[in-house]
Amino acid sequence: MRLVAAGLMLLLAFNVCAKRYYSEQFSEQDLGKAFNTQLYQAQTQCLAGDVKYHTESAGQLDYLQHLNETQIRRRTFGEIHGGINLFIVAGSVSTSITHKNATDNLSLTSQLHLKLSQGHSTLENRQIVNEGTQCGDNFIYQVNFGRDLFINTRLHFRSEADYKKFITKIKIRLLFFTKTKTKIKEIEKLAQNAVLTIDANSNGTLPPKLQQLLDSNPQHCRGSNISPCLNTLQALADYTFGGELSNELSTLPKLPRSIVTKSYEESGHFDVNVDENIMNVEQYEQVWRDIDQRFGQALRRYQRADAFLQVATEQEQANAEAELDVAHVKLSQLEDLRATCFVQPWLGQCH
């Protein structure tokens, strides 16, 4: 009974101390590095040991409908420690994938989301290196591998009024419905001023066959003539559910998806030189959230502008190019601001 109780206490201690941070920026070479859980930064190598890869594979394929950025973030990353670290620790891929797959009240989006786990690596038989070095308050114990793949169909509208009219009157889902003349005519009648697009994105390189399908089939259609894009969608559905996607994914290299940190005490290293004066940055959480939200809005504005340019007539070309140029400038400004303020949120330009 005492052994069971001791094991339970150890398990509870791990759950309390261990923290997960989502990012594609880490690799097995970062195992054992110091980690500051307030600044969310990896630091000097403080522990060394044996890297052990644990093989495991699991996949989940879901159909999603009209999810905003918060819902996409939770689908992709789950509940995030403190709500902050995704903004700070994660690289541009992990943060951008949230906004690339979210929707708002100018676009109707349906999507397939494949969430694939590809095992993890841990650092075992750990020993202290670089004695006397400041070693944060945790160390990187585990690197998790995984892949997210989204296949999206979007209907972009020029105005919120057009969007509301469409979702009020259309009684069918936009994506993966049985293609009939009646349903196509129903959509085309209410989407004459919209653009239908198909895209795929991932936290890694797209499988070659998937990329080939996208490159060789229509991805942009005027709302008044959506059949060419529906044929593309059918080809993607056949590829996804026919087994080709699964076969291709099995040949791709594993991708870092998140890290798990542990405290030195939990690992039995009580003599590590732990940082005691760690800056508390939680006061800047709202700054990061606001800038990230503005970045998402700019990204979706750019995607819409590009969609309308892709189907523009000769008469529409000039205005469509101008809209895309304005959207590109705004997106570039937000990219620069995000890069600066995620590192130095106390700067005046971040508030």
SERO-4910 file (N, C-alpha, C, O; in steps of 0.05 Angstrom, whole numbers):
BEGIN
 pado doro    nc1    nc2    nc3   cac1   cac2   cac3    cc1    cc2    cc3    oc1    oc2    oc3
  Met    A     16    -24      0      0      0      0     17     25      0     11     44    -14
  Arg    A     39     25     16     57     48     17     70     53    -10     73     76    -19
  Leu    A     77     31    -24     89     34    -51     70     47    -71     77     64    -87
  Val    A     44     38    -69     24     49    -86     20     79    -81     18     95    -99
  Ala    A     19     85    -55     15    113    -47     38    131    -56     35    153    -66
  Ala    A     63    120    -53     86    134    -61     86    139    -91     93    160   -101
  Gly    A     78    118   -107     77    121   -136     56    141   -144     60    156   -163
  Leu    A     33    142   -130     12    161   -136     22    190   -130     17    208   -146
  Met    A     36    193   -108     47    220   -101     66    229   -122     67    253   -130
  Leu    A     83    210   -132    103    217   -153     88    226   -178     96    245   -192
  Leu    A     67    211   -185     52    217   -209     39    245   -207     39    261   -226
  Leu    A     28    250   -183     15    276   -179     36    299   -180     31    320   -191
  Ala    A     60    293   -169     81    313   -170     89    319   -199     94    342   -205
  Phe    A     90    298   -216     98    303   -243     77    320   -257     83    338   -272
  Asn    A     51    314   -252     30    329   -265     30    358   -257     23    376   -272
  Val    A     38    363   -232     39    391   -222     63    406   -233     60    429   -241
  Cys    A     86    392   -234    111    406   -242    115    407   -272    124    428   -282
  Ala    A    108    386   -286    114    385   -314     96    404   -329     72    407   -323
  Lys    A    107    418   -349     91    436   -365     97    431   -395    119    425   -402
  Arg    A     76    433   -411     79    429   -440     77    455   -454     61    472   -448
  Tyr    A     95    459   -474     96    483   -490     97    475   -520    113    458   -528
  Tyr    A     79    486   -535     77    479   -563     96    496   -580     95    520   -578
  Ser    A    112    483   -596    131    497   -614    144    478   -632    150    455   -626
  Glu    A    149    487   -657    165    471   -676    194    479   -675    210    468   -690
  Gln    A    202    496   -656    229    507   -656    249    490   -641    273    495   -642
  Phe    A    240    469   -627    258    453   -611    263    426   -625    248    417   -642
  Ser    A    285    413   -616    292    387   -627    305    370   -605    307    380   -582
  Glu    A    313    346   -611    326    329   -591    351    341   -580    359    336   -557
  Gln    A    364    359   -595    389    372   -586    384    392   -563    402    400   -550
  Asp    A    358    399   -559    352    417   -537    346    403   -511    342    416   -490
  Leu    A    345    377   -511    339    362   -486    361    368   -466    385    367   -473
  Gly    A    353    374   -442    373    380   -421    379    410   -418    393    418   -399
  Lys    A    369    426   -436    374    455   -434    357    468   -412    335    459   -407
  Ala    A    369    488   -399    353    503   -379    330    516   -393    331    523   -416
  Phe    A    308    520   -377    284    532   -388    272    551   -367    267    542   -344
  Asn    A    268    576   -375    256    596   -357    226    596   -362    217    605   -383
  Thr    A    211    588   -342    182    585   -346    167    611   -343    142    612   -346
  Gln    A    180    633   -337    168    659   -337    173    674   -363    156    688   -374
  Leu    A    198    672   -373    205    685   -398    200    666   -421    200    675   -445
  Tyr    A    194    640   -415    189    621   -436    212    619   -456    208    618   -480
  Gln    A    236    617   -445    260    616   -462    278    592   -454    281    587   -430
  Ala    A    289    579   -474    309    559   -469    336    573   -465    342    593   -478
  Gln    A    353    562   -448    378    575   -441    401    554   -444    401    537   -461
  Thr    A    421    557   -426    445    540   -428    439    511   -423    420    504   -409
  Gln    A    456    494   -435    454    465   -430    464    460   -401    487    465   -395
  Cys    A    445    450   -384    452    446   -356    452    416   -348    464    408   -328
  Leu    A    438    400   -364    438    371   -359    445    356   -385    437    365   -407
  Ala    A    459    334   -382    465    317   -405    456    289   -398    453    282   -374
  Gly    A    452    272   -418    443    245   -413    439    230   -439    450    238   -460
  Asp    A    424    209   -438    419    192   -461    391    199   -473    371    200   -458
  Val    A    391    204   -499    366    210   -513    352    184   -520    364    167   -533
  Lys    A    327    181   -511    312    156   -517    287    164   -532    270    179   -522
  Tyr    A    283    152   -556    259    157   -572    239    135   -566    245    111   -566
  His    A    215    144   -560    192    126   -554    173    125   -578    160    145   -584
  Thr    A    172    103   -591    156    100   -615    127     97   -608    119     79   -593
  Glu    A    111    114   -619     82    112   -616     69    128   -639     79    148   -647
  Ser    A     47    118   -649     34    132   -671      4    130   -668     -7    109   -662
  Ala    A     -9    153   -671    -38    155   -668    -48    178   -686    -35    199   -687
  Gly    A    -70    173   -699    -81    194   -716   -111    198   -711   -125    179   -704
  Gln    A   -120    223   -716   -148    229   -713   -156    248   -735   -143    268   -740
  Leu    A   -177    240   -750   -187    256   -772   -214    266   -766   -233    250   -760
  Asp    A   -218    292   -766   -243    305   -758   -253    324   -780   -237    337   -794
  Tyr    A   -279    326   -782   -292    345   -799   -300    369   -782   -313    366   -761
  Leu    A   -292    393   -790   -297    417   -774   -313    437   -791   -311    437   -815
  Gln    A   -328    453   -777   -346    472   -791   -345    500   -778   -353    502   -755
  His    A   -334    520   -792   -336    548   -784   -325    552   -756   -340    562   -738
  Leu    A   -300    546   -751   -287    550   -725   -271    576   -725   -257    582   -744
  Asn    A   -273    591   -703   -258    615   -700   -230    608   -690   -224    585   -686
  Glu    A   -213    629   -686   -185    624   -680   -181    610   -652   -163    594   -649
  Thr    A   -199    617   -633   -197    605   -607   -204    575   -609   -190    558   -596
  Gln    A   -224    568   -624   -232    540   -627   -211    524   -642   -205    501   -635
  Ile    A   -199    536   -663   -178    523   -678   -154    518   -660   -142    496   -660
  Arg    A   -147    538   -644   -124    535   -626   -128    512   -606   -110    497   -601
  Arg    A   -152    510   -596   -157    488   -577   -158    461   -590   -149    441   -579
  Arg    A   -168    460   -615   -168    435   -630   -140    426   -636   -134    402   -634
  Thr    A   -123    445   -643    -96    438   -651    -77    434   -627    -61    414   -627
  Phe    A    -79    451   -608    -59    451   -586    -71    443   -559    -56    438   -540
  Gly    A    -97    441   -556   -109    434   -530   -108    458   -512   -104    481   -520
  Glu    A   -113    453   -486   -112    474   -466    -83    480   -461    -68    462   -455
  Ile    A    -75    505   -463    -47    513   -462    -40    524   -434    -55    540   -423
  His    A    -18    515   -424     -9    524   -398     -7    555   -396      7    568   -410
  Gly    A    -23    565   -377    -22    594   -373    -34    611   -395    -38    635   -391
  Gly    A    -41    598   -417    -53    613   -439    -33    630   -454    -40    643   -474
  Ile    A     -8    632   -445     11    651   -457     32    637   -475     39    648   -496
  Asn    A     41    614   -467     65    604   -480     63    599   -510     83    599   -523
  Leu    A     39    594   -520     37    590   -549     47    615   -564     59    612   -585
  Phe    A     41    638   -553     49    663   -567     80    667   -566     92    676   -585
  Ile    A     92    659   -543    120    665   -538    138    643   -548    158    648   -562
  Val    A    133    618   -540    150    596   -545    147    587   -574    167    581   -588
  Ala    A    123    586   -584    118    574   -610    130    592   -632    132    616   -629
  Gly    A    138    579   -653    149    593   -676    127    603   -694    103    601   -687
  Ser    A    134    614   -716    115    627   -734     95    606   -746     72    613   -751
  Val    A    105    582   -750     87    561   -761     65    554   -742     41    554   -749
  Ser    A     72    549   -716     52    541   -697     31    563   -692      8    557   -687
  Thr    A     39    588   -692     20    610   -688      4    616   -713    -20    622   -711
  Ser    A     17    615   -736      3    622   -761    -17    601   -769    -38    607   -781
  Ile    A    -12    576   -762    -31    554   -769    -58    559   -757    -79    551   -768
  Thr    A    -58    571   -733    -84    578   -720   -100    597   -738   -124    592   -743
  His    A    -88    618   -747   -102    638   -762   -108    630   -791   -128    638   -803
  Lys    A    -90    614   -803    -95    605   -830   -120    588   -832   -133    586   -853
  Asn    A   -128    574   -810   -150    556   -811   -175    566   -797   -195    552   -796
  Ala    A   -173    590   -785   -196    602   -772   -214    616   -792   -205    622   -814
  Thr    A   -237    623   -784   -255    638   -801   -268    660   -785   -265    662   -760
  Asp    A   -283    677   -798   -296    700   -785   -322    705   -800   -332    688   -815
  Asn    A   -333    729   -797   -359    735   -809   -357    746   -837   -376    760   -846
  Leu    A   -335    740   -851   -334    746   -880   -327    721   -896   -325    723   -920
  Ser    A   -322    699   -882   -316    674   -896   -329    651   -882   -329    649   -857
  Leu    A   -340    633   -898   -351    608   -888   -331    586   -894   -324    582   -917
  Thr    A   -322    572   -873   -301    552   -877   -310    525   -867   -321    522   -845
  Ser    A   -305    504   -882   -307    476   -874   -281    463   -879   -267    470   -898
  Gln    A   -273    444   -861   -247    433   -864   -245    405   -852   -260    396   -836
  Leu    A   -224    391   -862   -216    366   -851   -190    371   -835   -172    385   -845
  His    A   -188    361   -811   -164    365   -794   -154    337   -787   -167    322   -773
  Leu    A   -129    332   -796   -115    307   -788    -95    315   -766    -77    331   -771
  Lys    A    -98    303   -743    -80    307   -721    -64    281   -716    -76    261   -708
  Leu    A    -38    282   -721    -22    257   -720      0    259   -699     15    278   -699
  Ser    A      0    240   -681     22    238   -661     43    220   -671     37    199   -682
  Gln    A     69    227   -667     91    212   -679    112    205   -658    136    204   -664
  Gly    A    104    200   -633    122    192   -612    136    215   -598    129    238   -603
  His    A    155    209   -580    169    230   -566    196    220   -557    201    195   -556
  Ser    A    214    238   -552    241    232   -542    245    245   -514    236    267   -509
  Thr    A    258    230   -497    264    239   -470    294    238   -464    309    225   -479
  Leu    A    302    252   -443    330    252   -435    332    235   -409    321    242   -389
  Glu    A    346    213   -411    349    194   -389    378    194   -378    396    204   -391
  Asn    A    381    182   -354    408    181   -341    421    208   -340    444    212   -349
  Arg    A    407    227   -329    415    255   -331    437    262   -310    437    252   -288
  Gln    A    455    279   -319    477    289   -301    481    318   -307    475    328   -328
  Ile    A    491    332   -286    495    361   -288    520    367   -305    540    355   -302
  Val    A    517    387   -322    540    397   -337    540    428   -333    520    439   -325
  Asn    A    563    440   -339    566    469   -336    558    479   -308    541    496   -305
  Glu    A    570    467   -287    564    474   -260    569    504   -255    588    515   -265
  Gly    A    551    516   -239    554    544   -233    539    562   -252    536    586   -247
  Thr    A    529    551   -275    514    566   -294    485    571   -284    474    553   -271
  Gln    A    474    594   -290    446    599   -284    429    581   -301    431    581   -325
  Cys    A    411    566   -288    397    545   -302    367    547   -302    353    527   -301
  Gly    A    357    572   -303    328    575   -304    315    563   -280    327    561   -259
  Asp    A    290    555   -283    276    541   -261    266    514   -269    255    499   -253
  Asn    A    270    506   -295    262    480   -305    283    472   -326    301    488   -333
  Phe    A    281    447   -336    297    439   -359    279    424   -379    258    414   -371
  Ile    A    288    423   -404    273    409   -425    278    379   -422    300    370   -427
  Tyr    A    257    365   -415    259    336   -410    249    320   -434    259    298   -438
  Gln    A    230    330   -449    218    314   -470    211    331   -494    203    354   -491
  Val    A    215    320   -518    206    332   -543    185    314   -555    191    290   -560
  Asn    A    162    324   -561    140    309   -573    139    315   -603    145    337   -612
  Phe    A    133    294   -619    132    297   -648    103    293   -657     88    277   -646
  Gly    A     95    308   -678     68    305   -688     64    324   -712     80    341   -718
  Arg    A     42    320   -725     36    334   -750      6    342   -750    -11    325   -743
  Asp    A      1    366   -758    -27    375   -763    -30    381   -793    -13    394   -805
  Leu    A    -52    372   -805    -57    377   -833    -86    386   -836   -104    372   -826
  Phe    A    -90    408   -849   -117    419   -854   -122    420   -884   -105    430   -899
  Ile    A   -145    411   -892   -155    415   -919   -180    432   -917   -200    424   -904
  Asn    A   -180    456   -928   -201    476   -925   -216    482   -950   -204    483   -972
  Thr    A   -242    485   -948   -258    498   -969   -270    523   -957   -283    521   -936
  Arg    A   -266    545   -970   -276    571   -959   -293    585   -980   -287    585  -1004
  Leu    A   -313    598   -970   -329    615   -987   -326    644   -976   -336    650   -955
  His    A   -311    660   -991   -305    687   -983   -326    706   -993   -334    706  -1017
  Phe    A   -336    723   -975   -357    743   -982   -345    771   -981   -326    776   -967
  Arg    A   -357    789   -997   -348    817   -997   -359    833   -974   -346    852   -965
  Ser    A   -381    825   -963   -393    839   -941   -405    820   -921   -412    797   -927
  Glu    A   -408    830   -896   -420    813   -876   -450    809   -882   -461    788   -875
  Ala    A   -462    828   -895   -490    825   -903   -494    801   -922   -512    785   -920
  Asp    A   -475    798   -942   -476    776   -961   -472    749   -946   -485    729   -951
  Tyr    A   -453    750   -927   -448    726   -911   -472    717   -895   -480    694   -895
  Lys    A   -485    736   -881   -508    730   -865   -532    720   -882   -547    702   -874
  Lys    A   -535    732   -905   -556    723   -923   -552    694   -932   -571    679   -933
  Phe    A   -527    688   -937   -521    660   -946   -526    640   -924   -540    620   -929
  Ile    A   -515    644   -900   -518    624   -879   -547    623   -869   -555    603   -857
  Thr    A   -562    644   -873   -590    643   -865   -607    626   -884   -626    612   -875
  Lys    A   -601    628   -909   -619    614   -929   -609    587   -938   -625    570   -947
  Ile    A   -582    582   -936   -572    556   -945   -576    536   -923   -569    541   -899
  Lys    A   -587    513   -929   -593    492   -909   -574    469   -911   -578    449   -897
  Ile    A   -553    471   -927   -533    449   -929   -506    459   -921   -500    483   -920
  Arg    A   -489    440   -915   -461    446   -908   -446    450   -934   -451    437   -954
  Leu    A   -426    468   -933   -412    475   -958   -393    453   -967   -390    449   -991
  Leu    A   -381    439   -949   -360    420   -955   -368    391   -952   -382    385   -933
  Phe    A   -360    374   -970   -365    346   -969   -394    338   -970   -403    320   -956
  Phe    A   -409    353   -986   -437    344   -990   -439    329  -1016   -421    331  -1033
  Thr    A   -459    314  -1020   -464    299  -1045   -470    319  -1067   -490    334  -1065
  Lys    A   -454    318  -1088   -457    338  -1109   -481    332  -1126   -482    313  -1141
  Thr    A   -501    350  -1124   -525    348  -1141   -530    375  -1154   -521    396  -1144
  Lys    A   -543    375  -1177   -548    400  -1191   -564    419  -1174   -560    443  -1175
  Thr    A   -583    408  -1159   -600    426  -1142   -584    440  -1121   -587    464  -1117
  Lys    A   -566    426  -1108   -550    438  -1087   -530    458  -1099   -526    480  -1087
  Ile    A   -518    451  -1121   -499    470  -1134   -513    496  -1142   -503    517  -1137
  Lys    A   -536    493  -1154   -551    517  -1162   -559    534  -1138   -559    559  -1139
  Glu    A   -566    521  -1116   -574    535  -1092   -551    552  -1081   -555    575  -1073
  Ile    A   -527    540  -1081   -504    555  -1072   -497    577  -1091   -492    600  -1082
  Glu    A   -496    571  -1117   -488    591  -1137   -507    615  -1137   -498    638  -1143
  Lys    A   -532    611  -1132   -552    633  -1132   -546    653  -1110   -549    677  -1114
  Leu    A   -537    643  -1087   -533    660  -1064   -504    669  -1060   -498    684  -1042
  Ala    A   -486    658  -1077   -458    664  -1074   -447    678  -1099   -423    675  -1105
  Gln    A   -463    692  -1114   -454    703  -1139   -432    723  -1136   -414    726  -1153
  Asn    A   -431    737  -1113   -410    757  -1108   -388    746  -1090   -371    762  -1080
  Ala    A   -388    720  -1086   -368    708  -1069   -347    693  -1085   -350    690  -1109
  Val    A   -327    683  -1071   -306    666  -1084   -303    641  -1068   -300    642  -1043
  Leu    A   -303    618  -1081   -298    592  -1068   -268    585  -1072   -258    585  -1094
  Thr    A   -255    578  -1050   -227    570  -1052   -222    544  -1037   -237    536  -1019
  Ile    A   -201    530  -1046   -193    505  -1033   -163    507  -1027   -148    515  -1044
  Asp    A   -155    500  -1003   -127    501   -996   -120    480   -975   -138    469   -963
  Ala    A    -95    475   -972    -85    456   -951    -61    468   -938    -45    481   -952
  Asn    A    -58    464   -913    -34    474   -899    -27    455   -876    -44    440   -867
  Ser    A     -3    457   -867      7    438   -846     30    452   -831     40    473   -839
  Asn    A     38    440   -809     61    449   -794     87    438   -806    108    442   -796
  Gly    A     84    424   -829    107    414   -844    101    414   -873     80    423   -882
  Thr    A    120    405   -889    116    403   -918     92    386   -924     88    365   -912
  Leu    A     75    394   -944     52    378   -952     62    353   -965     83    353   -979
  Pro    A     48    331   -962     54    306   -977     55    312  -1007     38    327  -1017
  Pro    A     74    300  -1022     78    306  -1050     52    303  -1067     46    320  -1084
  Lys    A     38    281  -1063     14    276  -1078     -8    297  -1073    -22    306  -1091
  Leu    A    -10    305  -1048    -29    326  -1041    -22    352  -1054    -39    366  -1065
  Gln    A      4    360  -1053     13    384  -1066      8    383  -1096      0    403  -1109
  Gln    A     12    360  -1108      8    356  -1137    -22    360  -1144    -29    372  -1164
  Leu    A    -40    349  -1128    -68    352  -1132    -77    381  -1132    -93    390  -1148
  Leu    A    -66    396  -1113    -73    424  -1110    -62    440  -1134    -75    457  -1145
  Asp    A    -37    434  -1142    -25    449  -1164    -38    443  -1191    -37    461  -1208
  Ser    A    -49    420  -1194    -59    412  -1221    -90    414  -1223   -101    407  -1244
  Asn    A   -103    425  -1203   -132    428  -1204   -141    456  -1195   -126    469  -1180
  Pro    A   -164    465  -1204   -173    492  -1196   -176    495  -1166   -187    477  -1152
  Gln    A   -166    517  -1155   -169    522  -1126   -185    548  -1121   -192    553  -1098
  His    A   -191    563  -1142   -207    588  -1139   -229    588  -1159   -224    584  -1183
  Cys    A   -254    592  -1150   -277    593  -1168   -295    616  -1160   -300    621  -1136
  Arg    A   -306    629  -1179   -327    649  -1173   -351    635  -1161   -357    612  -1169
  Gly    A   -364    648  -1143   -387    636  -1130   -410    628  -1149   -426    611  -1143
  Ser    A   -410    641  -1172   -431    635  -1192   -424    611  -1209   -440    603  -1226
  Asn    A   -400    599  -1205   -392    576  -1221   -372    559  -1204   -348    561  -1208
  Ile    A   -383    544  -1185   -366    530  -1166   -358    501  -1174   -342    488  -1161
  Ser    A   -370    491  -1196   -365    463  -1203   -336    455  -1207   -328    434  -1198
  Pro    A   -319    472  -1220   -291    464  -1223   -278    459  -1196   -262    440  -1193
  Cys    A   -284    475  -1176   -272    471  -1149   -284    447  -1135   -270    434  -1119
  Leu    A   -309    441  -1140   -321    417  -1128   -308    392  -1139   -306    372  -1125
  Asn    A   -300    393  -1165   -285    370  -1176   -258    366  -1162   -249    344  -1157
  Thr    A   -245    389  -1156   -220    388  -1141   -225    376  -1113   -209    359  -1104
  Leu    A   -246    384  -1101   -253    375  -1074   -258    344  -1075   -250    330  -1056
  Gln    A   -271    335  -1096   -276    306  -1098   -250    291  -1100   -247    269  -1089
  Ala    A   -231    302  -1116   -205    289  -1119   -190    288  -1092   -177    268  -1086
  Leu    A   -192    309  -1077   -179    310  -1050   -192    290  -1031   -179    277  -1015
  Ala    A   -219    288  -1032   -233    269  -1015   -225    240  -1022   -220    224  -1004
  Asp    A   -223    234  -1048   -214    207  -1056   -186    202  -1046   -180    179  -1037
  Tyr    A   -169    222  -1048   -141    219  -1038   -140    215  -1008   -124    198   -998
  Thr    A   -156    230   -994   -155    229   -964   -167    203   -954   -155    190   -937
  Phe    A   -190    195   -964   -204    172   -953   -197    146   -967   -204    124   -958
  Gly    A   -182    148   -989   -175    124  -1004   -149    111   -995   -142     90  -1005
  Gly    A   -136    123   -976   -111    110   -965    -85    123   -974    -65    118   -962
  Glu    A    -86    139   -996    -61    151  -1006    -49    170   -986    -25    171   -982
  Leu    A    -66    186   -973    -56    205   -953    -41    191   -930    -19    198   -922
  Ser    A    -54    170   -920    -42    155   -898    -15    143   -906      4    143   -891
  Asn    A    -14    132   -930     11    120   -940     33    140   -943     56    135   -936
  Glu    A     26    164   -953     47    185   -956     57    195   -929     81    200   -925
  Leu    A     39    199   -911     47    209   -884     66    191   -870     83    200   -855
  Ser    A     63    165   -875     80    145   -861    109    147   -871    127    137   -857
  Thr    A    114    159   -894    141    161   -905    154    188   -898    178    192   -903
  Leu    A    139    207   -887    150    234   -881    165    234   -854    157    219   -836
  Pro    A    185    250   -851    200    251   -825    182    263   -803    164    278   -808
  Lys    A    188    254   -779    173    264   -756    180    293   -751    202    302   -755
  Leu    A    160    309   -741    163    337   -736    161    344   -706    143    333   -693
  Pro    A    178    361   -696    175    370   -668    149    386   -665    143    403   -682
  Arg    A    134    380   -644    108    393   -641    106    407   -614     93    428   -612
  Ser    A    119    396   -593    118    409   -567    141    399   -550    153    379   -557
  Ile    A    145    412   -527    165    403   -508    151    400   -480    131    413   -475
  Val    A    163    384   -463    154    382   -436    178    388   -418    200    378   -422
  Thr    A    174    406   -399    195    414   -380    190    401   -353    167    396   -345
  Lys    A    212    397   -338    210    388   -310    227    406   -292    245    420   -302
  Ser    A    220    406   -267    237    421   -248    261    404   -241    260    379   -243
  Tyr    A    283    417   -232    307    402   -225    302    385   -200    313    364   -197
  Glu    A    286    396   -181    280    380   -157    266    354   -164    272    333   -152
  Glu    A    248    355   -183    234    331   -191    253    311   -203    248    286   -200
  Ser    A    274    320   -215    294    302   -227    315    294   -207    333    277   -214
  Gly    A    314    304   -183    334    297   -163    359    313   -163    379    306   -149
  His    A    360    334   -179    384    351   -181    380    376   -163    373    398   -173
  Phe    A    385    373   -137    380    395   -119    402    415   -118    399    437   -106
  Asp    A    425    409   -130    448    427   -129    452    443   -155    473    455   -158
  Val    A    432    443   -172    434    460   -196    430    489   -188    414    495   -170
  Asn    A    444    507   -201    443    535   -196    418    547   -209    419    556   -232
  Val    A    395    547   -194    370    555   -205    367    585   -203    374    597   -183
  Asp    A    357    598   -225    352    627   -224    331    633   -203    310    621   -202
  Glu    A    337    653   -186    317    660   -165    303    686   -172    280    690   -163
  Asn    A    315    703   -188    302    728   -195    292    727   -224    304    737   -242
  Ile    A    269    714   -226    258    710   -253    236    731   -258    218    734   -242
  Met    A    239    744   -280    220    766   -287    192    754   -292    189    735   -307
  Asn    A    172    766   -280    145    758   -284    133    773   -308    130    797   -307
  Val    A    126    759   -329    117    772   -353     87    768   -358     77    776   -379
  Glu    A     72    757   -339     44    752   -343     29    778   -347      7    778   -358
  Gln    A     40    801   -338     27    826   -342     24    834   -371      8    851   -378
  Tyr    A     39    820   -388     39    827   -417     21    808   -433     21    809   -458
  Glu    A      7    790   -419     -9    770   -434    -30    784   -452    -33    775   -475
  Gln    A    -43    805   -443    -63    818   -459    -51    831   -483    -63    833   -505
  Val    A    -26    842   -480    -12    854   -502     -8    833   -524    -13    838   -548
  Trp    A      2    809   -517      7    788   -536    -19    779   -550    -20    775   -574
  Arg    A    -40    776   -534    -66    767   -545    -77    788   -565    -86    780   -587
  Asp    A    -75    813   -558    -86    834   -576    -71    835   -602    -83    836   -624
  Ile    A    -45    833   -601    -29    835   -625    -33    810   -642    -34    811   -667
  Asp    A    -35    787   -629    -39    762   -644    -66    762   -658    -69    753   -680
  Gln    A    -86    773   -644   -113    775   -656   -113    794   -681   -125    788   -701
  Arg    A    -99    816   -678    -97    835   -701    -81    822   -724    -88    827   -747
  Phe    A    -61    806   -718    -47    792   -739    -65    773   -753    -65    771   -778
  Gly    A    -82    758   -738   -100    740   -751   -120    754   -769   -126    744   -791
  Gln    A   -130    776   -761   -149    792   -778   -135    801   -803   -147    800   -825
  Ala    A   -110    810   -801    -95    818   -825    -89    795   -844    -91    798   -868
  Leu    A    -83    772   -833    -78    748   -849   -103    740   -864   -102    734   -888
  Arg    A   -126    740   -851   -151    732   -865   -159    753   -885   -170    746   -906
  Arg    A   -154    778   -880   -160    800   -899   -143    795   -924   -152    799   -947
  Tyr    A   -117    788   -921   -100    782   -943   -109    758   -959   -109    759   -984
  Gln    A   -118    737   -945   -128    713   -959   -152    719   -976   -155    710   -998
  Arg    A   -170    736   -965   -194    743   -980   -187    760  -1005   -197    755  -1026
  Ala    A   -169    779  -1001   -162    796  -1023   -149    780  -1045   -154    785  -1069
  Asp    A   -132    761  -1038   -119    744  -1058   -140    727  -1072   -137    722  -1096
  Ala    A   -160    717  -1058   -180    700  -1070   -196    716  -1091   -201    705  -1113
  Phe    A   -203    740  -1085   -218    756  -1105   -200    764  -1129   -210    767  -1151
  Leu    A   -174    768  -1124   -157    774  -1146   -154    750  -1165   -152    754  -1189
  Gln    A   -154    726  -1154   -150    702  -1170   -172    698  -1191   -168    686  -1211
  Val    A   -196    709  -1185   -219    704  -1203   -228    731  -1216   -249    732  -1229
  Ala    A   -212    752  -1213   -220    778  -1223   -221    779  -1253   -205    767  -1267
  Thr    A   -242    793  -1263   -244    798  -1292   -225    820  -1299   -212    832  -1282
  Glu    A   -222    826  -1325   -205    847  -1334   -213    874  -1322   -196    891  -1315
  Gln    A   -239    878  -1320   -250    903  -1308   -244    905  -1278   -241    927  -1267
  Glu    A   -243    882  -1265   -240    881  -1236   -210    880  -1227   -204    885  -1204
  Gln    A   -192    875  -1246   -165    870  -1240   -151    892  -1224   -138    887  -1204
  Ala    A   -154    917  -1233   -140    939  -1220   -148    942  -1191   -131    945  -1173
  Asn    A   -174    942  -1186   -184    945  -1158   -175    921  -1141   -168    925  -1118
  Ala    A   -176    898  -1152   -168    874  -1137   -139    874  -1130   -131    867  -1108
  Glu    A   -122    883  -1148    -93    886  -1142    -88    907  -1121    -71    903  -1103
  Ala    A   -103    929  -1122   -100    950  -1102   -108    940  -1074    -94    946  -1055
  Glu    A   -130    925  -1073   -139    914  -1047   -118    895  -1036   -113    895  -1012
  Leu    A   -106    878  -1054    -86    860  -1044    -61    874  -1035    -49    866  -1015
  Asp    A    -53    896  -1048    -29    911  -1040    -34    923  -1012    -15    922   -996
  Val    A    -57    934  -1007    -63    946   -981    -63    924   -960    -52    928   -938
  Ala    A    -74    901   -966    -75    879   -946    -47    869   -941    -41    861   -918
  His    A    -30    868   -961     -3    859   -958     13    877   -940     29    868   -923
  Val    A     10    903   -943     24    923   -927     16    920   -898     32    920   -880
  Lys    A    -10    917   -893    -21    914   -866    -10    888   -853     -3    888   -829
  Leu    A    -10    867   -868      0    841   -858     29    843   -851     38    833   -830
  Ser    A     45    856   -868     74    859   -862     79    875   -837     96    868   -821
  Gln    A     63    896   -833     65    913   -809     59    896   -784     73    899   -764
  Leu    A     38    880   -785     31    864   -762     51    842   -757     57    835   -734
  Glu    A     63    831   -778     84    810   -775    108    822   -760    119    810   -742
  Asp    A    116    847   -768    139    860   -755    132    867   -726    148    863   -708
  Leu    A    108    877   -722    100    884   -694     99    860   -676    107    860   -653
  Arg    A     88    838   -687     86    813   -671    114    803   -664    119    795   -641
  Ala    A    132    803   -683    160    794   -679    173    810   -657    188    799   -640
  Thr    A    168    836   -657    181    854   -637    168    851   -609    182    848   -589
  Cys    A    142    852   -609    127    853   -583    125    826   -569    121    825   -545
  Phe    A    129    804   -583    129    779   -569    155    775   -553    156    760   -535
  Val    A    176    791   -561    201    789   -547    204    813   -527    215    809   -505
  Gln    A    194    836   -535    197    860   -518    169    873   -515    165    895   -525
  Pro    A    151    861   -500    124    871   -498    121    897   -483     99    909   -483
  Trp    A    142    905   -470    141    930   -454    145    955   -471    141    978   -462
  Leu    A    153    952   -497    157    975   -514    131    990   -519    110    978   -520
  Gly    A    133   1016   -522    109   1033   -526     93   1026   -550     68   1027   -549
  Gln    A    106   1017   -572     92   1010   -596     74    986   -593     57    981   -610
  Cys    A     78    971   -572     62    946   -567     36    951   -553     20    933   -549
  His    A     32    976   -544      8    982   -527    -11   1000   -542    -32   1007   -531
***
